[in-house]
């Protein structure tokens, strides 16, 4: 029996796994639009290092939440959830099926089931952690997190001080792993959800990542990072591909060393993405997904 509820198809997976092209294929098949669930592609000032779809691909089918705001704006998963749900309400009046695609697990969680009601940051603890960061560096803070929460730390970006400090706050305040703090409570959405995982073997994925970084350098990543260098302390720029080149501009390493670090840190990031998505239930491999079946069930 057909389901009358509209359908959101969510294409998940690590960086360089082919999400963008596959999402466009699905959008073409269903004649619909795409919501980007990527915490970096929302910023209009950074494009090469965030692997945004090309202008040609963006023109092929409507994409939302790409070049959505400035690096100077406050933007997070909570804001994305609110805006994306408002947009979906409008899109479902035109389309029975909408595609969402991205590698930011928290954005996808926010869109599909809402965010956990996490404790607010303790101001004194935040000040202390900031002092530890200033005195000892980000690696020190991450090792501290590893010591307190070995498994949970595997889902955290090792070079993102804001994420590390927030994780430490939650672990210290609750005495729980951040994996346990993420509850299983879900907010029911007024639409069906199908989650698709890009199924790419790790060796192939790492090769794609290395090649993509080389392509980014050829496309002008160094020049792009130089343009935003003066804003390097902004939260939006504490991300792979930018922090390594900031170190190069600060003469902490050579350009070739920075490029190798980008490759290494991107591979590490992809591994964390895989860990996140493999912990998700009800994922379908893109190799097994049949859009014809979805269309028949959605009449």
Buried (B, 14 or more C-beta within 10 A) or exposed (E): EEEEBBBBBBBBBBBBBBBBBBBBBBBEBBEBBBBBBBBBBBBBBBBBBBBBBEEEBBEBBEBBBBBBBEBEEEBBBEBBBEBBBEBBEEBBEEBBBBBBBBBBBBBBBBBBBBBBEBEEBEEEBBEBBEEBBEEEEBEEBBBBBBEBBEEBBBBBBBBBBEBBBBBBBBBBBEEEBBBEBBEEEEEEBEBBBBBBBBBBEEEEBBEBBBEBBEEBBEEEBBEBBBEBEEEBEBBBBBBBBBBBBBBBBEEEBEEEEBBBBBBBBBBBBBBBBBBBBEEBEEBBEBEEBEBEEBBEEBE
